[in-house]
Amino acid sequence: MVLEKLNDWPSPKTTKYLVILGIILSIFIFLIMAYFFLLSGFPVSFTESQLSFSGSKMKEYYSITDINYYRIVETLDYAYMVGYGTFAFSLALILSRKFEVGSFWNNSGHLIAILGVIAACCDATENLFILLMLTDPTGFPDIWAIIHSSFALIKMILLCICIGWAIVAAITLLITRILGTKR
């Protein structure tokens, strides 16, 4: 299997650096994004707008938003994607490598690492449509909002799978250590 390469690559040392980099970058960029989001006056939460599936709602939101500040938020989001994508990828590898090579947890962790990267790619596509909508905030084609929300939904589902897997894998590791059983 191609994913077996993830047992060795990137190296454990590099993977630890990546998880730290992902955490720092995500937190730092999120704080800056939150500041500009507040300045933009965008009327609803990220989640509510991402899952609106409605061009008319997005046009309404944009009509009362400072588009220049909001465009900064959406541009910074690309750096945030790198942060959380790196974190999801490296955390899944760190956890999966604690299990026996070829085991369910080891193999599923490799898949989860890739899903974290795919989630960030879906987010990038989602943002592309947001930036397209911002070129004409009240006149863009409604289909762009539907496409934007579709990629947002896929991203959220993938991230929930990644987070859920990491929690269950960490609990499994803890239990096996307590009980002294094989992983």
C-alpha positions as CSV (number, residue, x, y, z in Angstrom):
1,M,0.0,0.0,0.0
2,V,1.3,3.5,-0.9
3,L,0.3,4.9,2.5
4,E,2.7,2.5,4.2
5,K,5.4,5.0,3.3
6,L,3.9,7.2,6.0
7,N,5.3,4.9,8.7
8,D,8.8,6.4,7.9
9,W,8.1,9.7,6.0
10,P,8.4,12.3,7.2
11,S,10.8,11.3,9.9
12,P,9.5,11.2,13.5
13,K,11.6,14.3,14.3
14,T,10.3,16.2,11.4
15,T,6.7,15.1,12.2
16,K,7.1,16.5,15.7
17,Y,8.3,19.8,14.3
18,L,5.4,19.8,11.9
19,V,2.8,19.3,14.6
20,I,4.3,22.2,16.6
21,L,4.4,24.4,13.5
22,G,0.8,23.5,12.7
23,I,-0.4,24.5,16.2
24,I,1.5,27.8,16.3
25,L,0.6,28.8,12.8
26,S,-3.1,27.9,13.3
27,I,-3.4,29.9,16.6
28,F,-1.4,32.9,15.3
29,I,-3.3,33.2,12.0
30,F,-6.7,32.5,13.7
31,L,-6.2,35.5,16.1
32,I,-5.3,37.8,13.2
33,M,-8.3,36.5,11.2
34,A,-10.6,37.0,14.2
35,Y,-9.5,40.7,14.5
36,F,-10.2,41.4,10.8
37,F,-13.5,39.5,11.0
38,L,-14.7,41.7,13.8
39,L,-13.6,44.8,11.9
40,S,-15.5,43.6,8.8
41,G,-18.8,43.6,10.6
42,F,-19.8,40.3,9.0
43,P,-23.2,39.7,10.5
44,V,-23.1,35.9,11.2
45,S,-20.6,33.3,12.3
46,F,-18.3,31.5,9.9
47,T,-20.2,28.3,10.2
48,E,-23.6,29.9,9.5
49,S,-22.3,31.6,6.4
50,Q,-20.3,28.6,5.2
51,L,-23.4,26.4,5.3
52,S,-25.9,28.8,4.0
53,F,-26.2,27.2,0.5
54,S,-27.8,30.5,-0.5
55,G,-26.6,33.2,-2.9
56,S,-29.3,35.6,-1.7
57,K,-28.2,35.2,2.0
58,M,-24.6,35.7,1.1
59,K,-25.4,38.8,-0.9
60,E,-27.4,40.1,2.1
61,Y,-24.4,39.4,4.4
62,Y,-22.0,41.1,2.0
63,S,-24.2,44.2,1.7
64,I,-23.6,45.1,5.3
65,T,-20.0,43.9,5.5
66,D,-16.8,45.9,5.0
67,I,-15.6,43.8,2.1
68,N,-12.0,45.0,2.3
69,Y,-11.6,43.7,5.8
70,Y,-13.5,40.5,5.0
71,R,-11.3,39.9,1.9
72,I,-8.2,40.1,4.3
73,V,-9.9,37.4,6.5
74,E,-10.4,35.1,3.5
75,T,-6.9,35.6,2.2
76,L,-5.4,34.9,5.6
77,D,-7.5,31.8,5.8
78,Y,-5.1,30.2,3.3
79,A,-2.3,30.4,5.8
80,Y,-4.7,29.0,8.4
81,M,-5.4,26.1,6.1
82,V,-1.7,25.3,5.9
83,G,-1.5,25.4,9.7
84,Y,-4.5,23.1,10.5
85,G,-3.7,20.9,7.5
86,T,-0.1,20.4,8.8
87,F,-1.4,19.8,12.3
88,A,-4.0,17.2,11.2
89,F,-1.5,15.4,9.0
90,S,1.3,15.3,11.5
91,L,-0.9,14.5,14.5
92,A,-2.4,11.5,12.7
93,L,1.0,10.3,11.8
94,I,2.3,10.7,15.4
95,L,-0.6,8.7,16.8
96,S,-0.6,6.1,14.0
97,R,3.1,5.3,14.5
98,K,2.4,4.4,18.2
99,F,0.5,1.4,17.0
100,E,1.9,-1.8,15.5
101,V,2.7,-1.4,11.8
102,G,0.0,-2.9,9.7
103,S,-2.6,-2.7,12.5
104,F,-6.0,-1.1,12.0
105,W,-5.0,2.0,13.9
106,N,-1.7,2.3,12.1
107,N,-3.3,2.0,8.7
108,S,-6.3,4.2,9.4
109,G,-4.0,6.9,10.8
110,H,-2.3,7.1,7.5
111,L,-5.7,7.6,5.8
112,I,-6.7,10.2,8.4
113,A,-3.4,12.1,7.8
114,I,-4.4,12.4,4.1
115,L,-8.0,13.3,4.9
116,G,-6.6,16.3,7.0
117,V,-4.8,17.5,3.9
118,I,-7.9,17.0,1.7
119,A,-10.0,19.0,4.2
120,A,-7.6,21.9,3.8
121,C,-7.8,21.6,0.0
122,C,-11.6,21.6,0.2
123,D,-11.3,24.8,2.3
124,A,-9.0,26.3,-0.3
125,T,-11.6,25.6,-3.0
126,E,-14.3,27.0,-0.7
127,N,-12.3,30.2,-0.3
128,L,-11.7,30.5,-4.0
129,F,-15.5,30.8,-4.4
130,I,-15.7,33.3,-1.5
131,L,-13.1,35.5,-3.2
132,L,-14.9,35.2,-6.5
133,M,-18.2,36.2,-4.8
134,L,-16.3,39.2,-3.3
135,T,-15.5,40.5,-6.7
136,D,-19.2,41.4,-7.1
137,P,-20.6,41.0,-3.6
138,T,-24.2,41.7,-4.6
139,G,-24.3,40.4,-8.2
140,F,-22.4,37.1,-8.3
141,P,-24.1,34.0,-9.6
142,D,-26.0,32.1,-6.9
143,I,-24.4,28.8,-7.9
144,W,-21.1,30.1,-6.5
145,A,-22.6,30.2,-3.0
146,I,-23.9,26.6,-3.4
147,I,-20.5,25.4,-4.5
148,H,-18.8,27.3,-1.7
149,S,-21.1,25.7,0.9
150,S,-20.7,22.3,-0.6
151,F,-16.9,22.4,-0.2
152,A,-17.4,23.9,3.3
153,L,-19.6,20.9,4.2
154,I,-17.1,18.4,2.9
155,K,-14.3,20.1,4.8
156,M,-16.3,20.1,8.0
157,I,-17.2,16.4,7.7
158,L,-13.5,15.5,7.0
159,L,-12.3,17.6,9.9
160,C,-14.8,15.9,12.2
161,I,-13.6,12.5,11.1
162,C,-10.0,13.5,11.7
163,I,-10.8,14.9,15.2
164,G,-12.9,12.0,16.1
165,W,-10.3,9.5,15.0
166,A,-7.5,11.4,16.9
167,I,-9.6,11.3,20.1
168,V,-10.5,7.6,19.8
169,A,-6.9,6.7,18.9
170,A,-5.5,8.7,21.9
171,I,-8.0,7.0,24.2
172,T,-7.1,3.6,22.8
173,L,-3.4,4.3,23.4
174,L,-4.1,5.3,26.9
175,I,-6.2,2.2,27.7
176,T,-3.6,-0.1,26.1
177,R,-0.9,1.5,28.2
178,I,-3.0,1.3,31.4
179,L,-3.9,-2.4,30.7
180,G,-0.5,-3.2,29.3
181,T,-2.1,-4.8,26.2
182,K,-0.7,-5.0,22.7
183,R,-1.7,-2.3,20.2
